[in-house]
Amino acid sequence: MAATKEEVLSGLADIVNEIAGVPAEDVLVDKSFTDDLDVDSLSMVEVVVAAEERFGVKIPDDEVKNLKTVGDAVEYILNNQG
């Protein structure tokens, strides 16, 4: 069953918290991974891999550069769930 927008956001918040140490409550749809949450490129790769495993999606390398905000990632996952 596909996750809801709230479930995806909550899951991403948990992932970003675990990998980058950002408080989950700070991971909001309008936040930039790099500018607001200080997620560096290496951590972003870890976030993508964890999100792929958690939500059963594949995020190609070409798409990762388009995921500037948490909202971008949420929308990508919602649109590409199995």
Contact map, one row per residue, 1 for C-alpha under 8 A:
1110000000000000000000000000000000000000000000000000000000000000000000000000000000
1111000000000000000000000000000000000000000000000000000000000000000000000000010011
1111111100000000000000000000000000000000000000000000001000000000000000000000010010
0111111100000000000000000000000000000000000000000000000000000000000000000000010000
0011111110000000000000000000000000000000000000000000000000000000000000000110010000
0011111111000000000000000000000000000000000000000000000000000000000000000000000000
0011111111100000000000000000000000000000000000000000000000000000000000000000000000
0011111111110000000000000000000000000000000000000000001000000000000000000100110000
0000111111111000000000000011100000000000000000000000000000000000000001000100000000
0000011111111100000000010000000000000000000000000000000000000000000000000000000000
0000001111111110000000000000000000000000000000000010010000000000000000000000000000
0000000111111111000000000010000000000000000000100010000000000000000001000100000000
0000000011111111100000111111000000000000000000000000000000000000000000000000000000
0000000001111111110000010000000000000000000000000000000000000000000000000000000000
0000000000111111111000000000000000000000000000100110000000000000000000000000000000
0000000000011111111111010010000000000000000000100000000000000000000000000000000000
0000000000001111111111110000000000000000000000000000000000000000000000000000000000
0000000000000111111111000000000000000000000000000000000000000000000000000000000000
0000000000000011111110000000000000000000001001100000000000000000000000000000000000
0000000000000001111111000000000000000110001000000000000000000000000000000000000000
0000000000000001111111100000000000000000000000000000000000000000000000000000000000
0000000000000001110111110110000000001000000000000000000000000000000000000000000000
0000000000001000100011111110000000000000000000000000000000000000000000000000000000
0000000001001101100001111110000000000000000000000000000000000000000000000000000000
0000000000001000000000111111000000000000000000000000000000000000000000000000000000
0000000000001000000001111111000000001000000000000000000000000000000000000000000000
0000000010011001000001111111101000001000000000000000000000000000000001000000000000
0000000010001000000000001111111000000000000000000000000000000000000001100000000000
0000000010000000000000000011111000000000000000000000000000000000000011110100000000
0000000000000000000000000001111100000000000000000000000000000000000011100000000000
0000000000000000000000000011111110111000000000000000000000000000000011100000000000
0000000000000000000000000000011111111000000000000000000000000000000111000000000000
0000000000000000000000000000001111111110000100000000000000000000000111000000000000
0000000000000000000000000000000111111111000000000000000000000000000100000000000000
0000000000000000000000000000001111111110000000000000000000000000000000000000000000
0000000000000000000000000000001111111100000000000000000000000000000000000000000000
0000000000000000000001000110001111111110000000000000000000000000000000000000000000
0000000000000000000100000000000011111111000000000000000000000000000000000000000000
0000000000000000000100000000000011101111101100000000000000000000000000000000000000
0000000000000000000000000000000001000111111100000000000000000000000000000000000000
0000000000000000000000000000000000000011111110000000000000000000000000000000000000
0000000000000000000000000000000000000001111111000000000000000000000000000000000000
0000000000000000001100000000000000000011111111100000000000000000000000000000000000
0000000000000000000000000000000010000011111111110000000000000000000000000000000000
0000000000000000000000000000000000000000111111111000000000000000000000000000000000
0000000000000000001000000000000000000000011111111100000000000000000000000000000000
0000000000010011001000000000000000000000001111111110000000000000000000000000000000
0000000000000000000000000000000000000000000111111111000000100001000000000000000000
0000000000000000000000000000000000000000000011111111100000000000000000000000000000
0000000000000010000000000000000000000000000001111111110000000000000000000000000000
0000000000110010000000000000000000000000000000111111111110000000000000000000000000
0000000000000000000000000000000000000000000000011111111111100000000000000000000000
0000000000000000000000000000000000000000000000001111111110000000000000000000000000
0000000000100000000000000000000000000000000000000111111100000000000000000000000000
0010000100000000000000000000000000000000000000000011111110000000000000000000100010
0000000000000000000000000000000000000000000000000011111111000000000000000000000011
0000000000000000000000000000000000000000000000000011101111100000000000000000100111
0000000000000000000000000000000000000000000000000001000111110000000000000000000100
0000000000000000000000000000000000000000000000010001000011111011000000000000000000
0000000000000000000000000000000000000000000000000000000001111111000000000000000000
0000000000000000000000000000000000000000000000000000000000111111100000000000000000
0000000000000000000000000000000000000000000000000000000000011111110000000000000000
0000000000000000000000000000000000000000000000000000000000111111111000000000000000
0000000000000000000000000000000000000000000000010000000000111111111000000000000000
0000000000000000000000000000000000000000000000000000000000001111111100000000000000
0000000000000000000000000000000000000000000000000000000000000111111100010000000000
0000000000000000000000000000000000000000000000000000000000000011111111011000000000
0000000000000000000000000000000111000000000000000000000000000000111111011000000000
0000000000000000000000000000111110000000000000000000000000000000001111111000000000
0000000010010000000000000011111110000000000000000000000000000000001111111100000000
0000000000000000000000000001111000000000000000000000000000000000000011111110000000
0000000000000000000000000000100000000000000000000000000000000000011111111111000000
0000000000000000000000000000000000000000000000000000000000000000001111111111100000
0000100110010000000000000000100000000000000000000000000000000000000001111111110000
0000100000000000000000000000000000000000000000000000000000000000000000111111111000
0000000000000000000000000000000000000000000000000000000000000000000000011111111100
0000000100000000000000000000000000000000000000000000001010000000000000001111111110
0111100100000000000000000000000000000000000000000000000000000000000000000111111110
0000000000000000000000000000000000000000000000000000000000000000000000000011111110
0000000000000000000000000000000000000000000000000000000011000000000000000001111111
0110000000000000000000000000000000000000000000000000001110000000000000000000111111
0100000000000000000000000000000000000000000000000000000110000000000000000000000111
